[in-house]
């Protein structure tokens, strides 16, 4: 039986499964750490452990911005130092810059998907950390209203070709 938090994204059993992530301002970080656990062959983290891992990843992402300041400052909106301080707060939403830094922190590729408006099928909208490999990336599902969920292959399923 499938856990309550996990849902199929279609009728085809070979499709990815969406793992519902709480919308508490940490959804990007929760989705990424959840995906990193699955990618590493570990079981899904409990919600409280996922929160701890997400907060830890957020802190490391902020540190990575500082470490890579010369390369990142130009594409962040507003004052760099203020941005980093702001991003360290647990209720602040993350986005593309944080996904890029998370790929560096974890040294794993991250692929972001979105459901097609008409077809409902998943479309790749961004890939980060390709320098760490392209096979079996951390997969997250972006919803246009600013929320992220984790994605996983079905049990026993092969890599899905989107």
C-alpha positions as a Markdown table, in Angstrom:
| # | Residue | x | y | z |
|---|---|---|---|---|
| 1 | Unk | 0.0 | 0.0 | 0.0 |
| 2 | Unk | 1.3 | 3.4 | -1.0 |
| 3 | Unk | 1.9 | 5.9 | 1.9 |
| 4 | Unk | -0.6 | 8.7 | 2.3 |
| 5 | Unk | 1.9 | 11.3 | 1.4 |
| 6 | Unk | 2.8 | 9.7 | -2.0 |
| 7 | Unk | 0.6 | 9.8 | -5.1 |
| 8 | Unk | 0.9 | 8.5 | -8.6 |
| 9 | Unk | 1.2 | 11.1 | -11.3 |
| 10 | Unk | -0.9 | 9.1 | -13.8 |
| 11 | Unk | -2.3 | 5.7 | -14.7 |
| 12 | Unk | 1.0 | 4.3 | -16.0 |
| 13 | Unk | 2.7 | 2.4 | -13.1 |
| 14 | Unk | 6.1 | 3.3 | -14.6 |
| 15 | Unk | 5.6 | 7.0 | -14.0 |
| 16 | Unk | 7.2 | 9.0 | -11.2 |
| 17 | Unk | 5.5 | 9.2 | -7.8 |
| 18 | Unk | 5.0 | 12.6 | -6.2 |
| 19 | Unk | 5.9 | 12.7 | -2.5 |
| 20 | Unk | 3.9 | 15.5 | -1.0 |
| 21 | Unk | 6.0 | 18.0 | 1.0 |
| 22 | Unk | 4.6 | 20.4 | 3.6 |
| 23 | Unk | 4.3 | 24.0 | 2.4 |
| 24 | Unk | 6.1 | 25.6 | 5.4 |
| 25 | Unk | 8.6 | 27.8 | 3.5 |
| 26 | Unk | 11.1 | 24.8 | 3.5 |
| 27 | Unk | 9.5 | 22.9 | 0.6 |
| 28 | Unk | 12.4 | 23.3 | -1.8 |
| 29 | Unk | 14.9 | 22.2 | 0.8 |
| 30 | Unk | 12.7 | 19.4 | 2.1 |
| 31 | Unk | 12.1 | 18.1 | -1.4 |
| 32 | Unk | 15.9 | 18.2 | -2.2 |
| 33 | Unk | 16.9 | 16.4 | 1.0 |
| 34 | Unk | 14.1 | 13.8 | 0.5 |
| 35 | Unk | 15.3 | 13.2 | -3.0 |
| 36 | Unk | 19.0 | 13.0 | -1.8 |
| 37 | Unk | 18.0 | 10.3 | 0.7 |
| 38 | Unk | 16.2 | 8.3 | -2.0 |
| 39 | Unk | 19.0 | 8.7 | -4.4 |
| 40 | Unk | 21.5 | 7.5 | -1.8 |
| 41 | Unk | 19.4 | 4.3 | -1.2 |
| 42 | Unk | 18.2 | 5.4 | 2.2 |
| 43 | Unk | 14.6 | 5.3 | 3.3 |
| 44 | Unk | 12.3 | 8.3 | 3.2 |
| 45 | Unk | 13.0 | 10.6 | 6.2 |
| 46 | Unk | 10.3 | 11.1 | 8.7 |
| 47 | Unk | 8.7 | 14.6 | 8.6 |
| 48 | Unk | 10.7 | 15.8 | 11.6 |
| 49 | Unk | 14.0 | 14.4 | 10.3 |
| 50 | Unk | 13.2 | 15.9 | 6.9 |
| 51 | Unk | 12.7 | 19.3 | 8.6 |
| 52 | Unk | 16.1 | 19.0 | 10.4 |
| 53 | Unk | 17.9 | 18.0 | 7.2 |
| 54 | Unk | 16.2 | 20.8 | 5.3 |
| 55 | Unk | 17.3 | 23.4 | 7.8 |
| 56 | Unk | 20.8 | 22.0 | 7.7 |
| 57 | Unk | 20.8 | 22.1 | 3.9 |
| 58 | Unk | 19.5 | 25.7 | 3.9 |
| 59 | Unk | 22.4 | 26.8 | 6.2 |
| 60 | Unk | 24.9 | 25.1 | 3.9 |
| 61 | Unk | 23.3 | 26.7 | 0.9 |
| 62 | Unk | 23.7 | 30.1 | 2.4 |
| 63 | Unk | 27.3 | 29.3 | 3.3 |
| 64 | Unk | 27.8 | 28.2 | -0.3 |
| 65 | Unk | 26.6 | 31.6 | -1.6 |
| 66 | Unk | 29.2 | 33.3 | 0.6 |
| 67 | Unk | 31.9 | 30.9 | -0.6 |
| 68 | Unk | 31.0 | 31.5 | -4.2 |
| 69 | Unk | 30.2 | 35.2 | -3.8 |
| 70 | Unk | 32.3 | 36.3 | -6.8 |
| 71 | Unk | 30.3 | 33.9 | -9.0 |
| 72 | Unk | 26.9 | 34.4 | -7.5 |
| 73 | Unk | 26.5 | 38.0 | -6.4 |
| 74 | Unk | 25.7 | 39.3 | -9.8 |
| 75 | Unk | 22.5 | 37.2 | -10.3 |
| 76 | Unk | 20.9 | 37.6 | -6.9 |
| 77 | Unk | 18.3 | 40.3 | -6.5 |
| 78 | Unk | 19.2 | 43.2 | -4.2 |
| 79 | Unk | 22.0 | 43.5 | -1.7 |
| 80 | Unk | 24.0 | 40.2 | -1.5 |
| 81 | Unk | 24.6 | 40.2 | 2.3 |
| 82 | Unk | 20.9 | 41.0 | 2.9 |
| 83 | Unk | 19.9 | 38.2 | 0.6 |
| 84 | Unk | 22.0 | 35.7 | 2.4 |
| 85 | Unk | 20.8 | 36.8 | 5.8 |
| 86 | Unk | 17.2 | 36.6 | 4.5 |
| 87 | Unk | 17.7 | 33.1 | 3.0 |
| 88 | Unk | 19.0 | 31.7 | 6.3 |
| 89 | Unk | 15.5 | 32.2 | 7.8 |
| 90 | Unk | 13.5 | 28.9 | 7.9 |
| 91 | Unk | 10.2 | 30.4 | 6.5 |
| 92 | Unk | 11.8 | 32.0 | 3.4 |
| 93 | Unk | 11.1 | 30.3 | 0.1 |
| 94 | Unk | 14.0 | 29.1 | -2.0 |
| 95 | Unk | 14.2 | 29.1 | -5.8 |
| 96 | Unk | 16.6 | 28.7 | -8.7 |
| 97 | Unk | 19.7 | 30.1 | -7.0 |
| 98 | Unk | 19.2 | 27.9 | -4.0 |
| 99 | Unk | 18.8 | 24.8 | -6.2 |
| 100 | Unk | 22.1 | 25.6 | -7.9 |
| 101 | Unk | 23.8 | 26.0 | -4.6 |
| 102 | Unk | 22.2 | 22.8 | -3.2 |
| 103 | Unk | 23.6 | 20.8 | -6.1 |
| 104 | Unk | 27.1 | 22.1 | -5.2 |
| 105 | Unk | 26.6 | 21.4 | -1.5 |
| 106 | Unk | 25.4 | 17.9 | -2.1 |
| 107 | Unk | 27.6 | 17.3 | -5.2 |
| 108 | Unk | 24.6 | 15.8 | -6.9 |
| 109 | Unk | 22.6 | 16.7 | -10.0 |
| 110 | Unk | 19.1 | 18.1 | -9.4 |
| 111 | Unk | 16.4 | 18.1 | -12.1 |
| 112 | Unk | 13.3 | 20.2 | -11.7 |
| 113 | Unk | 10.0 | 19.1 | -13.4 |
| 114 | Unk | 6.7 | 20.8 | -14.0 |
| 115 | Unk | 3.4 | 19.3 | -15.1 |
| 116 | Unk | 2.4 | 20.3 | -18.7 |
| 117 | Unk | -0.7 | 22.5 | -18.6 |
| 118 | Unk | -2.5 | 20.6 | -21.3 |
| 119 | Unk | -1.0 | 17.2 | -21.3 |
| 120 | Unk | -0.4 | 16.8 | -17.6 |
| 121 | Unk | 2.9 | 15.0 | -18.4 |
| 122 | Unk | 6.1 | 16.0 | -16.7 |
| 123 | Unk | 8.5 | 18.4 | -18.4 |
| 124 | Unk | 12.0 | 19.1 | -17.4 |
| 125 | Unk | 12.3 | 22.8 | -16.8 |
| 126 | Unk | 15.8 | 23.0 | -15.2 |
| 127 | Unk | 18.9 | 21.0 | -14.4 |
| 128 | Unk | 21.5 | 21.9 | -11.9 |
| 129 | Unk | 24.8 | 20.3 | -11.0 |
| 130 | Unk | 25.3 | 18.4 | -14.2 |
| 131 | Unk | 29.1 | 18.4 | -13.4 |
| 132 | Unk | 28.3 | 15.9 | -10.7 |
| 133 | Unk | 26.8 | 13.5 | -13.3 |
| 134 | Unk | 23.6 | 13.2 | -15.2 |
| 135 | Unk | 22.5 | 9.7 | -14.0 |
| 136 | Unk | 19.8 | 9.4 | -11.4 |
| 137 | Unk | 19.5 | 13.1 | -10.3 |
| 138 | Unk | 17.5 | 14.3 | -7.3 |
| 139 | Unk | 14.1 | 15.1 | -8.8 |
| 140 | Unk | 11.7 | 17.8 | -7.6 |
| 141 | Unk | 8.3 | 18.9 | -9.0 |
| 142 | Unk | 7.7 | 22.6 | -9.2 |
| 143 | Unk | 4.2 | 23.9 | -9.0 |
| 144 | Unk | 3.7 | 27.3 | -10.6 |
| 145 | Unk | 2.5 | 28.8 | -7.3 |
| 146 | Unk | 5.9 | 28.5 | -5.7 |
| 147 | Unk | 5.7 | 25.0 | -4.1 |
| 148 | Unk | 8.0 | 22.0 | -4.6 |
| 149 | Unk | 7.3 | 18.3 | -4.0 |
| 150 | Unk | 9.8 | 15.4 | -4.2 |
| 151 | Unk | 9.6 | 12.9 | -7.0 |
| 152 | Unk | 10.8 | 9.3 | -7.0 |
| 153 | Unk | 10.8 | 6.4 | -9.5 |
| 154 | Unk | 8.2 | 3.7 | -8.8 |
| 155 | Unk | 9.5 | 0.7 | -6.8 |
| 156 | Unk | 11.1 | -1.6 | -9.3 |
| 157 | Unk | 10.6 | 0.9 | -12.1 |
| 158 | Unk | 13.3 | 1.8 | -14.5 |
| 159 | Unk | 14.5 | 5.3 | -15.2 |
| 160 | Unk | 11.6 | 7.1 | -16.7 |
| 161 | Unk | 12.2 | 8.8 | -20.1 |
| 162 | Unk | 10.4 | 12.1 | -20.1 |
